[in-house]
């Protein structure tokens, strides 16, 4: 008889736990913050510190977003190490690839000031 009581008690505890977990999940979804849709179809990219990076994502040329060994070797000749170690005072003094120029121009047109121009 005690074995049966133990099984019933264990079943009741499991059932109670499942109901409690379900209620917590339901309540957390009900009280989750709701964000209004700004009627914008554009996907927004927000950094952890709150900086809006949408312009960066929209302006990124396809050739810069995909890996290419040939492009990496070609661009390694374009003052790559000098850019990495920030040797020159003005970023426009470096030898820039067409895709870099296109990217920086697009950022400026959207009002985004890139780190290299600060």
C-alpha positions in Angstrom: 0.0 0.0 0.0 2.8 2.4 0.8 4.3 1.8 -2.7 1.0 2.9 -4.3 0.9 6.0 -2.1 4.4 6.9 -3.2 3.5 6.5 -6.9 0.4 8.7 -6.5 2.3 11.4 -4.6 5.1 11.3 -7.2 2.5 11.7 -10.0 0.8 14.6 -8.2 4.1 16.3 -7.7 5.0 16.0 -11.4 1.6 17.2 -12.5 1.9 20.2 -10.1 5.3 21.0 -11.5 4.1 20.9 -15.1 1.1 23.1 -14.3 3.4 25.6 -12.4 5.9 25.7 -15.2 3.1 26.3 -17.8 1.6 29.1 -15.7 5.0 30.8 -15.4 5.6 30.5 -19.1 2.1 31.9 -19.8 2.5 34.8 -17.4 5.9 35.7 -18.7 4.6 35.9 -22.3 1.6 38.0 -21.2 3.7 40.6 -19.4 6.5 40.7 -22.0 7.1 44.2 -23.3 5.2 44.9 -26.5 6.9 47.0 -29.1 4.9 49.1 -31.5 5.5 48.5 -35.2 6.7 51.7 -36.7 5.1 50.7 -40.1 8.6 50.2 -41.4 9.4 47.2 -43.5 13.1 47.9 -43.0 14.8 45.5 -40.6 16.6 47.4 -37.9 20.0 46.4 -36.5 20.7 47.7 -33.0 23.9 47.1 -31.2 24.0 46.1 -27.5 24.9 49.7 -26.5 21.8 51.0 -28.4 23.7 52.3 -31.5 21.6 51.9 -34.7 23.7 50.0 -37.2 21.1 49.7 -39.8 23.0 51.9 -42.3 26.1 49.7 -41.9 24.1 46.6 -42.8 22.3 48.2 -45.7 25.5 49.7 -47.2 27.6 46.6 -46.9 28.5 45.6 -50.5 28.1 42.0 -51.4 31.7 41.5 -52.3 32.7 42.7 -48.8 30.2 40.4 -47.0 31.5 37.2 -48.6 34.9 35.7 -48.0 37.3 35.6 -50.9 40.9 34.6 -50.8 41.7 36.5 -54.1 40.1 39.7 -52.8 42.0 39.3 -49.4 45.3 38.9 -51.2 44.5 41.8 -53.6 43.5 44.1 -50.7 46.5 43.1 -48.6 48.5 45.3 -50.9 46.2 48.3 -50.3 48.1 49.7 -47.2 46.4 46.9 -45.2 48.9 46.9 -42.3 49.0 50.7 -42.3 45.2 50.8 -41.9 45.3 48.2 -39.1 47.9 50.1 -37.1 46.4 53.5 -38.0 49.7 54.9 -39.3 48.4 57.8 -41.3 46.5 60.8 -39.8 43.8 60.9 -42.5 42.0 57.7 -43.7 41.6 59.1 -47.2 45.5 59.0 -47.5 45.4 55.2 -47.7 45.1 53.3 -50.9 41.4 52.3 -50.9 39.6 49.6 -53.0 36.5 50.6 -55.0 34.3 48.6 -52.7 35.6 50.4 -49.7 35.0 53.8 -51.3 31.5 52.8 -52.3 30.8 51.6 -48.7 32.1 54.8 -47.0 30.2 56.9 -49.5 27.0 55.0 -48.8 27.5 55.4 -45.0 28.0 59.1 -45.4 24.9 59.5 -47.5 22.8 57.9 -44.8 24.3 60.2 -42.1 26.4 57.5 -40.4 29.8 58.7 -39.4 32.2 55.7 -39.6 34.9 55.1 -37.0 37.6 55.8 -39.6 36.3 59.3 -40.2 36.0 60.3 -36.5 
